[in-house]
Amino acid sequence: MKRCEWVKLEEPLYVDYHDKEWGVPVYDDQHLFEMLCLEGAQAGLSWWTILQKREGYRAAFDQFDASKIILYTEEKLEELRQDTRIVRNKLKIASVVSNAQSFLKIQEKYGSFSHYIWGFVNHEQIVNKWSSIAEVPVTTPISDRMSKQLKKDGFKFVGSTICYSYMQAIGMVNDHVTDCFCRTEVSDNEH
């Protein structure tokens, strides 16, 4: 069975992520928030590092419940900075709290974060036709636009590269290469 070249085939967690999550559209607000925080945590690191810590992140950050996260005290933040289950970067930890605040404002303004974020792709998955992982871009004009808007709306750790990786992770973009078994054929919106 052929998979995208970036998958660590010897790591069941990575294979499972590739096969069942990456490129699969997500519309659940809490999961969208979780993935945005995890992508931000990845900045300067590998996705594999974050993926291995995902359960630790969920436990440390109240399953990414934004309404709980916005209430974190300085004492709680210090506790998180000592938590070996997560990346203990002060700015990345603080960004989860400020991102939770921005996330709740977006929900209030747009009715859901899903409606807001999927608006960047006109609420339709982009299915690309890459024959090799080397062809897959790290940023696009859409990720550039998303990054600028997220920053304007108060989000942190949302540069264009992080935004594009996020788009792939939540299925706004399907970048499975053409010979990958996860590749879905959707002729209407292929690019």
N, C-alpha and C positions, 0 to 999 in steps of 0.2 A: 504494500500500500504506500503510495507516494504522498509525502507531506512537504510543506514549505521547508526550505533548507535551514532556516533558523532554529527549528525545533531540536531540542536535545533529546534524541530518541531513547537514550538510556535513563531518562528521568520521567517517570509516569506522571508526575504533577505537571510538567511542561507539555507532554503529549496531550493530556487531558484538557489543559487550557487551550492549546491550539485546536484540538478536535471539537470541543464543545462550546467555547466562548469567543475566541478571537474571530472577528468578522461577523458575529451573530448579532442582529439588531436587539438593542436593549432600550426599553421605554420606562422601566421602573425608576422613579426619582431617586430612591435611596441607593439603588445599585449604581445609578449614574453618578451620584455624589461620591460613593465609595471609589469608583474607578477614577474619577477626576483627582481625588486625594492620593490614590496609589500612583497614578501617573506622575503627579507632582513630586511624590517621594522618590520616584525613580531618577529625577534630575541628577545627572552626573554618575549614575550607577547603572547596573544592568536590570532589565525587567526580571530576570531570573532571581536576582537578589530580593526584589520586592515580592515576587510570587511566593517564594519560600516563607516570607514573613506575613503573608496576607492574613492568616488566621490570628496571628499575634496582633496585627493592626485592628482587626475586627473586635477582638477582646479589649484592647487598650482604648479604642475610640467608640465604645458603646454601640457596636455594630453600625457605625457611621450614621447614627441618629442625630441629625443636625440640631434638633431642638434641645438635645441634651448637651451637645458639644459647645453650643454658644454660652452655656452656663459654667464652663470650666473656670476654675479659680487659678490663681498663680500657683497655689499648692499642688493642684492637679497637674498643671503644666510641668512643674518641677518633677513630679512623680513620673510623668511621661518621658522626661529627659533622662531618667535613670532606667527606663524600661528596655531591656535587651531584646524584647520581642519585635521592636520596631527600629527604624533608623533614627538615632538619637540626635538629630540635627535641630537645634533650637528654632531656626527660621522655618524649617519644614513643619515642625510640630505646631508652631504658632499659626502657620498658614492654614492648617486644618480648621482652626477656630475662626479665623477671618473668612475663610471660604464658606464655612457653615452659615455665617451671618449673611454673606452675599447670596448664597444658595436660597435661603429662606426669603430674602427680598425678591429674588427672581420668581420663586414659586408664587408669591403674593401678587406680583405684577402680571405674570403670564398665565397663572392658573396651574402651571406645572413647569418644572425644570425641563422635562422631556420636550414639551412644546417649544420652549426657548431654544434648547440646544439643537434639536432636529431641524429647526428653522434655517440653520446654516446650510443645509443640503436640501432645502425645500421639502422636508419630510419624506425624502426618498433615499434609500441606500444607493450609494455610488458603487458600481461593480466594475472594477478595473480588469484589464486583460494583460497581466504581466507574465512573461514566460520565465522570468528569473527574478529572484529576490533583489538582484543588483539593479533592476529597473525601477523598483519601488521607491518613490520619493520619500524624503524625510519631512518635507514641508510642501504645502501647496498654497495657491492664492486663498483657498477657503480656510485653511488652518491659520494663515496670516490674519485674515479677517476675524476669525473666531478669537484668536489670541488678543488682538487689539480690543475687541468688544468685551471679552472676559476681564481683561485688565481694567478697562473703563468701568466695568460693573463691580470692581473691587476684589477680584480673584487674584491669587498669588500662585507662583510656580505654574504659569500657563503660557509659556513661550510657544512659538509656532511649532517647534518640533514635538513638544509635549502634547500640544493640541492635536497634531496629526496622529501621534501614537494613540491618543485617547479616541480619536475618530475610528481607528482600526479596532481598538479594544471593545468599543461599544457597538460596532457594526454599522456605523454611519458610512464606512468605507469597507468594502470587501476586497482585500488585497491578497487573498490566497492566489498563488501562482496557478497558471492554467492547467498544469498537470497534477495539482494537489487534489486529493480525493474530497476535500472540503469545499472545493470550488463549486459555487452555485451558478447555474446558467440563467441569467436574467437579461434577455436581449434588449428590453426597453431602455434600460439605463446604463448599459455598458459603455465604457470610455476607452 
